[in-house]
Amino acid sequence: MEALKRALRSGRPVALWHDPPQLRYLVEGPSGMEEFRIPADRTFTCLAREFPALAWFERQLAEVAALQRIGCADPKPLRDHGTPFPFATYDGLHEVPVGPVHAGVIEPGHFRFSVLGERIVNLEIRLGYQHRGVRAAFLGSSLERGRLLAERVGSEPVAHALCYARAVELIAGVEVPPYADRFRLVLLELERIFQHLGHLAGLFTDIGYAFAATQTGRVRAMVQAEIERLSGHRYARNAIVLGGVAARVDEDAARAARAKLSELAYDTSTYIAPVLRHPMVLDRLRYVGVVSEGQAHRLGLVGPTARASGIGRDLRSDEPSYRPFVPVTRVGGDVLSRAHVYLLEAQASFGLLDRFLRELPDGPTAVPVVAPDGEAWARIESARGELLYVVKAREQRVQAIEIVSPSFKNWPALEVAVRGGGLPDFPICNKSFDLSYADSDL
Amino acid sequence: MKRLLATLQTGRLTKRLDDLLALPASSPGIPLLRPERLSDEVRAALVALCPSGAFAEDGGEFRLDLAACVACGRCLRRHPDAIGEWRTLDVAVTRRDDLVQRVDLARGTLIEPSDPPPSRPELRLPTLGCRAVSAGNGGLDDSEIALAGNPYHDMSRFGFTLVASPRHADALLVTGPVSENMLPPLERTYHAMAAPKAVVAVGNEAIAGELFAGSPCVRGGVDRVLDVDVYVPGSPARPASILFGLLLLVGRVRQTLVGGQPRSQRPAPPRP
């Protein structure tokens, strides 16, 4: 326990889950990943008071593993709607409930604001509306069906399928062919551009800048057309299979895609990038929804959110195919910084795609995967941040699975960022974090 | 000035409905069973091949449920003789049965259902306010609804708008397999709408749960809890299919799929 606390003090929790009869902590520190196993039978000791980054993990444990919490600072349910949610109330403050059904076309979640005039004093988030029993659906399913399920966990099918496939391939001890390895990254970067431009378009819609929203939406739609041309699906579902990829893209198609993508990169720099220099846009986005670097550390944030608050961690730095790779970092921690990170990462991804598509290797598209009984985990830098799959296989079936999505780690940031801000700023704050409800509700 | 120039240079993006309904060449179409080619081996191979269990055989009947198809295209590539392909996105239907292809194995022919019921006359509105509710969807069907409003698809040219409140809505577009936790808000949203009102199940998950069909945390389909007027299949349902579904709802197009196969592809009924 002391070693765990020491690691948490200098590092960041990556995952915490119950693998009876013990709790398993994955902590990323300065010297890499460390795993800690703490015996837990019926109870476990909460550490969230000292390490707030563990708060949601511990709320999850109490529900998923039915373990009693000891010393819990925040005994709220996470996804369970059977018990009433104890919203914090304040004497003399007005409460504004928002959701679960929102005005736009977004996923459901409930937000309870305590406001003084228009100033937000406190926000509480209640999720769980999208809970479909994803973990249970995985259990006992074939490894191939597990890949289909992974594609349906959230709105980033490539990242989820890739992360799941890599975990299974690690169990099987197979190495995917060079072509498949490279083409998977092509799909991953395309998905990143598609997602990032989506957040920017949403942000521009929310501040009422129709020109920028339309241009961003236009580029995004054409990126999606390239995804479909290269993968046979608008979101590249079915393109990643265990052991490789489903099909080969011939040289002509790769060349055509490169040409189109370079046009789109030009459009991004010409039409979208100047928007974030426009004085009215700066006025609206700057100093709104600030998450300081210290808060980002304490909450264990990941992905573009963390990078916009000065934490330069991007898992792509660890992958040889990306080298040389420099993560995009901003220090403001506000909506504008996050918008900058989305834009710069999308632009960088266009560059990566050009390189990846130019160097598509020859050879087979996939190798057969026969997994012995065993366990492995894999991490992917998805558009939203660090995604983790821990897969345990037995007799070619999924015996246990743990999915930790970036949104699950980043949701608490929203509560912090809006505190003290104006209620009308909430939509742009929410959009700037770009959180998935489904992949944290599971 | 530069912005204005950029806007003018962009030109018109909106595509004609016929162009939108054509499937891009790289994507697999909808599989169509060819009853005369379904030997015992082929049927067994199809059942084993499909990763999502869209093919099934029991009681002398071979079935293909389009609402369970994840569009991986494996059956099309592996069995081009036994499986035809429909490459148009006019796949929305008013009756769940019209998404299921049934082959009577004794006679070796498709089972012909009756004509599909027309959409309700009170829903033939000049404009349609649509309220989208995600009830356990991963986010892609929602994304496709939002994209039906982008400049390429431009749903508002047909009079369809996405409205913020159920009070303003004529149609409720539901995505996802209806999670238990989302059921009460979904029902409250429906009851907040004024009559006449319609329900559209968008995407395979909303139609029959797709991969989450057996989960105890979901109801496994919108029609288990609300009367559904139009089903839009797809994994996820494509924006053009959603547009077609809304046009079908207001009675401006004729349903294409009957018994899971397009009318034009069906052989003429045998003369007595």
Interface residues (C-beta under 8 A of the other chain):
Chain A: R79 H81 P100 V101 A103 G104 V105 I106 E107 P108 G128 Y129 Q130 H131 R132 G133 A136 A137 E144 R145 L148 L149 R152 V153 G154 S155 P157 G198 F211 T214 Q215 G217 R218 A221 A225 E228 R229 L230 S231 G232 H233 R234 Y235 R237 N238 A246 T270 Y271 S436 Y437 A438 D439
Chain B: R3 A6 T7 T10 L13 P24 S26 S27 P28 P51 S52 V70 A71 C72 G73 A132 V133 S134 A135 G136 N137 G138 G139 L140 D142 S143 E144 I145 A146 L147 N150 P151 Y152 L162 A164 S165 P166 G176 P177 S179 E180 N181 M182 P185 T189 E205 E210 L211 F212 G214 S215 P216 C217 V218 S235 P236 R238
